[in-house]
Amino acid sequence: IALNDALAIQVRTTGWMWLIVYAYAFQIYFDFSGYTDIAIGIAQLVGIKLPENFAAPYLKPNLTQFWNSWHMTLTQWFRSYFFNPFNRWIRGFKAMPAWRMMLISQVATMVLIGCWHGITMNYILWGFWQGLGLFIQNRWSDFVRTRYPNLQQDARLRPVLQIGGIVLTFNFVALGWVFFALTEPALSWQVFLKLFNLL
């Protein structure tokens, strides 16, 4: 099952729409990770060692770890050549609060990664979705670390937090793929309404 414009229009029920969104999340991972592994294997046959590009991203408990494990070569390139220099530049605006600098840096980076895939409104929205998610996750992590410094040390809570983080991160990423898979914002909006039984 592949999420596409035709399915976005045809599917009527919430359950089927969730199934299609989850199926697409796995399809894009297996497709992309699979042909990356093929490239790595072929390169090894001729004596070239290519870096790993995926490290079980859907098993990561937060969005930062997800992006450190998904398409790692692209993520590292953008971090080195855009995010870090841009972050250093924007820190020159002393009057701007640190949280706003981080928001602008993360959203700008992810929107550029979206545009790397194609210059369409949906790719821009996908980048905005990811950048905003990274910002919220980072602010939340800082808040929890400050207010509840011993939370991660609780052996009983650690597995609950880990599993909860994985589920939340996977669902956030899967919902973001709606923008990635479809061609028009209006179609993406229809899918979101169907997913939450509002249409």
Residue, then its C-alpha position, 0 to 999 in steps of 0.5 A: i500500500a503506497l500513500n499517494d494522491a489517489l488514495a488520499i481522495q479514495v480512502r474514507t475510513t479512519g482505520w484504513m487511513w492510519l494503516i496506509v500512513y503506517a504502511y508508507a512509513f515502512q515502505i519509504y524506510f525499507d525502500f531507501s535503506g534497502y537501496t542504500d545497503i545495495a550501494i554499500g554492498i556493491a562498493q565493498l565488492v570493488g574495495i570502496k567503503l561507504p558509510e552507513n546511512f540508516a541505524a534503526p531510526y524508527l527505534k529512536p526515542n526522540l526526534t533528534q536521535f531519529w535524525n541522527s539515524w535517518h539518511m545520516t550522510l545528508t543530515q551530517w552534510f546539512r549539519s556541517y555546512f548549514f546548521n552549524p555555520f548558520n547557528r554561529w551567524i545568528r548568535g551575533f544577534k545578541a538581542m534575540p532570545a536563545w530559544r528563537m535562534m534555535l527555532i529559526s536554525q532548526v526550521a531553516t535547516m529542515v526546510l532546506i532538507g525538504c527543498w533538497h528533495g524538491i521545490t514544492m509547498n508540500y516538501i516545504l511543509w514537511g521540512f517545517w513540520q520536522g523543524l518545529g518537531l525538533f524544536i519542541q522536542n529539544r525544549w521539552s527535553d531541556f525542561v524535563r532535565t531541569r525540573y526532573p533531573n533524576l527522572q532518567q535514573d529511575a529504573r522502573l520509569r526508564p523502559v516506559l519513557q523509552i517505549g513511550g518516546i519511540v511510539l511518539t517519535f514514530n507517529f510524529v515522523a509517520l504523520g510528517w510523511v503525509f506531506f512528503a508523499l502527496t503533491e498538494p497541501a489540500l490533499s495532505w489536509q484531507v488526510f489529516l482530517k480523515l486520520f482524526n475522523l474529522l471528515 
